[in-house]
């Protein structure tokens, strides 16, 4: 994942990836949480109120006749 030789196999699964001795660096974890938060607050919104089902974020832009 970085130039110092760490790959995806270098990090453990589950909670050990956050709290363990070989955990993801705190700055990287903060970037992931901030990115997901920005998506939730600013992008993934039903702006027009026309959502036909939960998760319908088309906002009238695309209509494939669902």
VOPAVO-767386 format. One record per atom (N, C-alpha, C): residue in one letter; chain; atom name; z, y, x. Coordinates in pm, 1 decimal. Layout:
BEGIN
PT  residuo  cadena  atomo         z         y         x
PT        A       A     CA         Z         Y         X
...
END
This chain:
BEGIN
PT  residuo  cadena  atomo         z         y         x
PT        X       A      N       0.0    -117.8      82.7
PT        X       A     CA       0.0       0.0       0.0
PT        X       A      C       0.0     124.8      87.6
PT        X       A      N      43.8     112.8     212.1
PT        X       A     CA      45.2     229.5     299.3
PT        X       A      C      -8.6     192.9     437.1
PT        X       A      N     -17.2     292.1     524.1
PT        X       A     CA     -75.6     272.0     656.0
PT        X       A      C      16.4     199.8     753.6
PT        X       A      N     143.8     184.4     720.2
PT        X       A     CA     235.9     116.9     811.3
PT        X       A      C     236.9     -34.2     792.5
PT        X       A      N     149.6     -86.1     709.1
PT        X       A     CA     136.0    -230.8     697.2
PT        X       A      C     199.4    -293.3     575.9
PT        X       A      N     260.9    -215.5     487.3
PT        X       A     CA     319.3    -271.6     366.6
PT        X       A      C     209.7    -304.4     265.1
PT        X       A      N     219.3    -422.1     205.8
PT        X       A     CA     125.1    -461.1     101.4
PT        X       A      C     202.8    -490.6     -25.3
PT        X       A      N     134.1    -529.7    -129.5
PT        X       A     CA     202.0    -562.4    -254.8
PT        X       A      C     294.9    -681.7    -237.6
PT        X       A      N     262.0    -770.5    -145.6
PT        X       A     CA     347.1    -887.1    -120.8
PT        X       A      C     476.1    -851.0     -47.8
PT        X       A      N     484.5    -730.3       5.6
PT        X       A     CA     603.1    -688.7      79.7
PT        X       A      C     720.4    -653.9     -10.8
PT        X       A      N     693.2    -633.7    -139.0
PT        X       A     CA     797.9    -590.6    -231.2
PT        X       A      C     829.4    -702.6    -329.3
PT        X       A      N     957.5    -719.2    -363.9
PT        X       A     CA     996.8    -826.4    -455.7
PT        X       A      C     963.4    -792.3    -601.1
PT        X       A      N     987.3    -888.7    -688.3
PT        X       A     CA     961.7    -871.2    -831.4
PT        X       A      C    1088.4    -828.4    -904.0
PT        X       A      N    1072.0    -779.1   -1025.9
PT        X       A     CA    1184.2    -751.4   -1114.1
PT        X       A      C    1273.8    -638.4   -1065.1
PT        X       A      N    1402.7    -651.8   -1095.1
PT        X       A     CA    1498.0    -547.1   -1057.5
PT        X       A      C    1518.1    -537.5    -907.0
PT        X       A      N    1488.0    -644.0    -834.8
PT        X       A     CA    1499.1    -639.4    -688.8
PT        X       A      C    1400.9    -538.8    -629.8
PT        X       A      N    1291.4    -510.1    -700.1
PT        X       A     CA    1195.8    -410.4    -652.5
PT        X       A      C    1252.2    -269.4    -661.8
PT        X       A      N    1355.5    -251.8    -745.3
PT        X       A     CA    1415.4    -119.8    -761.9
PT        X       A      C    1548.1    -108.2    -687.5
PT        X       A      N    1629.4    -215.0    -690.6
PT        X       A     CA    1764.5    -206.6    -636.9
PT        X       A      C    1788.3    -291.4    -513.1
PT        X       A      N    1696.2    -376.9    -475.5
PT        X       A     CA    1718.5    -469.6    -365.9
PT        X       A      C    1703.3    -406.8    -229.2
PT        X       A      N    1725.8    -487.1    -124.1
PT        X       A     CA    1714.0    -434.5      12.7
PT        X       A      C    1569.9    -400.9      51.1
PT        X       A      N    1473.1    -469.3      -7.7
PT        X       A     CA    1331.6    -440.5      18.8
PT        X       A      C    1269.5    -363.6     -96.4
PT        X       A      N    1344.1    -273.0    -155.8
PT        X       A     CA    1300.6    -202.2    -275.7
PT        X       A      C    1188.6    -103.2    -246.6
PT        X       A      N    1119.4     -63.9    -352.5
PT        X       A     CA    1018.1      40.7    -344.1
PT        X       A      C    1089.3     169.6    -302.8
PT        X       A      N    1030.7     250.3    -214.6
PT        X       A     CA    1095.0     376.1    -175.2
PT        X       A      C    1122.3     465.5    -296.7
PT        X       A      N    1231.7     539.5    -292.2
PT        X       A     CA    1273.2     622.6    -405.3
PT        X       A      C    1167.3     725.3    -442.9
PT        X       A      N    1097.9     782.1    -345.2
PT        X       A     CA     994.6     881.4    -375.7
PT        X       A      C     880.2     817.5    -454.1
PT        X       A      N     844.8     695.0    -419.4
PT        X       A     CA     739.1     625.6    -492.4
PT        X       A      C     780.3     593.2    -634.5
PT        X       A      N     904.6     550.5    -651.2
PT        X       A     CA     955.8     521.2    -784.8
PT        X       A      C     961.0     648.2    -868.8
PT        X       A      N    1000.6     759.1    -808.7
PT        X       A     CA    1004.7     886.4    -879.7
PT        X       A      C     863.9     929.6    -922.0
PT        X       A      N     763.8     906.8    -838.7
PT        X       A     CA     626.1     940.2    -874.1
PT        X       A      C     578.5     858.1    -992.9
PT        X       A      N     613.9     729.7    -996.5
PT        X       A     CA     573.5     644.7   -1108.4
PT        X       A      C     638.3     692.7   -1237.6
PT        X       A      N     768.4     720.3   -1232.7
PT        X       A     CA     840.2     765.5   -1352.1
PT        X       A      C     787.6     901.6   -1398.4
PT        X       A      N     760.0     992.4   -1306.5
PT        X       A     CA     707.8    1124.4   -1342.7
PT        X       A      C     568.6    1113.8   -1403.8
PT        X       A      N     484.4    1025.5   -1350.8
PT        X       A     CA     350.1    1009.1   -1404.2
PT        X       A      C     354.0     952.4   -1545.9
PT        X       A      N     436.7     851.1   -1568.3
PT        X       A     CA     449.2     793.0   -1702.0
PT        X       A      C     506.9     896.6   -1798.5
PT        X       A      N     604.4     973.8   -1753.7
PT        X       A     CA     661.5    1079.1   -1838.2
PT        X       A      C     559.6    1184.9   -1875.7
PT        X       A      N     475.5    1225.2   -1779.9
PT        X       A     CA     371.1    1323.9   -1809.1
PT        X       A      C     270.4    1269.4   -1908.6
PT        X       A      N     233.9    1143.1   -1894.7
PT        X       A     CA     142.0    1083.1   -1991.5
PT        X       A      C     203.2    1080.8   -2131.1
PT        X       A      N     330.0    1043.2   -2139.9
PT        X       A     CA     396.2    1035.7   -2270.4
PT        X       A      C     408.6    1173.2   -2335.4
PT        X       A      N     436.9    1276.5   -2256.0
PT        X       A     CA     460.5    1408.6   -2313.2
PT        X       A      C     333.8    1488.6   -2340.9
PT        X       A      N     231.1    1473.6   -2256.4
PT        X       A     CA     117.3    1564.1   -2265.7
PT        X       A      C     -15.0    1498.1   -2302.8
PT        X       A      N     -32.4    1369.7   -2278.4
PT        X       A     CA    -162.8    1307.4   -2298.0
PT        X       A      C    -164.0    1214.9   -2418.5
PT        X       A      N     -72.1    1123.1   -2425.3
PT        X       A     CA     -72.6    1020.3   -2529.4
PT        X       A      C      -9.9    1073.4   -2657.5
PT        X       A      N     -78.4    1165.1   -2725.0
PT        X       A     CA     -25.7    1226.6   -2845.5
PT        X       A      C    -129.2    1218.2   -2956.6
PT        X       A      N     -81.0    1202.7   -3078.2
PT        X       A     CA    -168.6    1209.2   -3195.1
PT        X       A      C    -169.9    1354.5   -3240.2
PT        X       A      N    -258.2    1432.6   -3181.0
PT        X       A     CA    -259.4    1576.4   -3201.0
PT        X       A      C    -301.5    1612.8   -3343.0
PT        X       A      N    -402.5    1545.6   -3396.6
PT        X       A     CA    -458.1    1583.3   -3525.8
PT        X       A      C    -386.0    1520.2   -3643.5
PT        X       A      N    -303.9    1418.8   -3619.4
PT        X       A     CA    -235.5    1350.9   -3728.9
PT        X       A      C    -323.8    1253.2   -3803.5
PT        X       A      N    -438.8    1217.8   -3745.8
PT        X       A     CA    -533.7    1128.2   -3811.7
PT        X       A      C    -519.9     983.7   -3765.8
PT        X       A      N    -412.3     949.8   -3696.6
PT        X       A     CA    -395.6     814.3   -3645.3
PT        X       A      C    -392.8     711.5   -3756.9
PT        X       A      N    -481.3     610.4   -3746.6
PT        X       A     CA    -489.6     507.2   -3849.3
PT        X       A      C    -390.7     394.5   -3825.2
PT        X       A      N    -342.9     380.9   -3701.4
PT        X       A     CA    -250.9     273.2   -3665.4
PT        X       A      C    -171.4     319.4   -3543.4
PT        X       A      N     -56.4     257.5   -3517.0
PT        X       A     CA      21.3     296.7   -3398.6
PT        X       A      C     -60.6     278.4   -3271.0
PT        X       A      N     -62.5     379.6   -3188.0
PT        X       A     CA    -139.9     374.1   -3064.5
PT        X       A      C    -280.1     429.6   -3078.6
PT        X       A      N    -314.6     483.0   -3194.9
PT        X       A     CA    -447.3     541.0   -3217.1
PT        X       A      C    -445.1     685.4   -3169.1
PT        X       A      N    -491.6     708.2   -3046.6
PT        X       A     CA    -490.9     841.1   -2986.4
PT        X       A      C    -631.8     898.5   -2975.7
PT        X       A      N    -721.9     855.9   -3063.2
PT        X       A     CA    -859.1     905.6   -3057.4
PT        X       A      C    -867.3    1052.4   -3094.1
PT        X       A      N    -779.4    1099.3   -3181.8
PT        X       A     CA    -775.0    1239.3   -3224.1
PT        X       A      C    -908.2    1289.1   -3276.9
PT        X       A      N    -980.7    1203.4   -3345.5
PT        X       A     CA   -1107.1    1241.6   -3405.1
PT        X       A      C   -1222.7    1248.4   -3307.5
PT        X       A      N   -1202.5    1217.1   -3180.2
PT        X       A     CA   -1307.8    1228.9   -3080.7
PT        X       A      C   -1402.6    1109.0   -3083.4
PT        X       A      N   -1350.6     991.2   -3096.1
PT        X       A     CA   -1433.0     870.6   -3097.9
PT        X       A      C   -1412.8     799.8   -3230.5
PT        X       A      N   -1519.1     758.4   -3292.6
PT        X       A     CA   -1506.0     682.5   -3415.7
PT        X       A      C   -1604.1     566.8   -3410.7
PT        X       A      N   -1550.0     450.5   -3381.4
PT        X       A     CA   -1632.8     330.9   -3375.3
PT        X       A      C   -1630.4     255.0   -3506.7
PT        X       A      N   -1577.2     314.6   -3612.0
PT        X       A     CA   -1573.3     251.2   -3742.8
PT        X       A      C   -1469.6     142.2   -3753.3
PT        X       A      N   -1355.3     160.3   -3690.0
PT        X       A     CA   -1250.9      59.9   -3692.9
PT        X       A      C   -1197.3      55.8   -3832.1
END
